Amino acid sequence: MPPRIKKLIGTVALVIGVSLYALIVMFVGQLKLAGAHPAAQLAFFAFFGLIWVIPAGLLIRWMERPGR
């Protein structure tokens, strides 16, 4: 696959994926942590706010891999 196509697909997937992930985490966080202690909310959102980096890094690595 040509590098330009891989980068286009990866960019679109990254934008859609991170947007959906953020919406889901916010929805779940509001449902489960509505009355929780602020420290618990901070820990939840800090953890899930950073964990998206792993799949995004894998996707970016795939995008940067040279074509055949």
JOVEN-V952788 format. One record per residue. N is the residue number from 1. SS is DSSP state (H for helix, E for strand, C for the rest). OMEGA is omega in whole degrees, 0 to 359 (none if undefined). D_FIRST is the distance of its C-alpha to the first C-alpha in Angstrom with 1 decimal. Layout:
{{N | SS | OMEGA | D_FIRST} {N | SS | OMEGA | D_FIRST}}
This chain:
{{1 | C | 180 | 0.0} {2 | C | 182 | 3.8} {3 | H | 181 | 6.4} {4 | H | 180 | 8.5} {5 | H | 178 | 6.8} {6 | H | 180 | 6.7} {7 | H | 177 | 10.1} {8 | H | 180 | 11.3} {9 | H | 180 | 10.8} {10 | H | 180 | 12.2} {11 | H | 179 | 15.0} {12 | H | 179 | 16.0} {13 | H | 180 | 16.1} {14 | H | 180 | 18.1} {15 | H | 180 | 20.5} {16 | H | 182 | 21.2} {17 | H | 180 | 21.4} {18 | H | 178 | 23.7} {19 | H | 178 | 25.8} {20 | H | 179 | 26.3} {21 | H | 180 | 27.0} {22 | H | 179 | 29.6} {23 | H | 180 | 31.3} {24 | H | 180 | 31.6} {25 | H | 178 | 33.0} {26 | H | 180 | 35.4} {27 | H | 180 | 36.6} {28 | H | 179 | 37.2} {29 | H | 179 | 38.8} {30 | H | 179 | 41.2} {31 | H | 187 | 42.1} {32 | H | 187 | 42.7} {33 | C | 185 | 44.0} {34 | C | 182 | 46.1} {35 | C | 184 | 49.3} {36 | C | 178 | 48.0} {37 | C | 180 | 49.2} {38 | H | 178 | 47.3} {39 | H | 177 | 46.4} {40 | H | 178 | 44.7} {41 | H | 179 | 42.8} {42 | H | 180 | 41.8} {43 | H | 180 | 40.6} {44 | H | 184 | 38.6} {45 | H | 176 | 36.8} {46 | H | 180 | 36.3} {47 | H | 183 | 34.7} {48 | H | 175 | 32.4} {49 | H | 179 | 31.8} {50 | H | 187 | 30.3} {51 | C | 180 | 28.6} {52 | H | 182 | 25.6} {53 | H | 183 | 24.5} {54 | H | 178 | 23.4} {55 | H | 178 | 20.7} {56 | H | 178 | 19.7} {57 | H | 177 | 19.5} {58 | H | 179 | 17.3} {59 | H | 179 | 14.8} {60 | H | 177 | 15.0} {61 | H | 177 | 14.6} {62 | H | 181 | 11.3} {63 | H | 185 | 10.3} {64 | H | 179 | 11.7} {65 | C | 182 | 10.4} {66 | C | 178 | 9.0} {67 | C | 181 | 5.8} {68 | C | none | 7.2}}
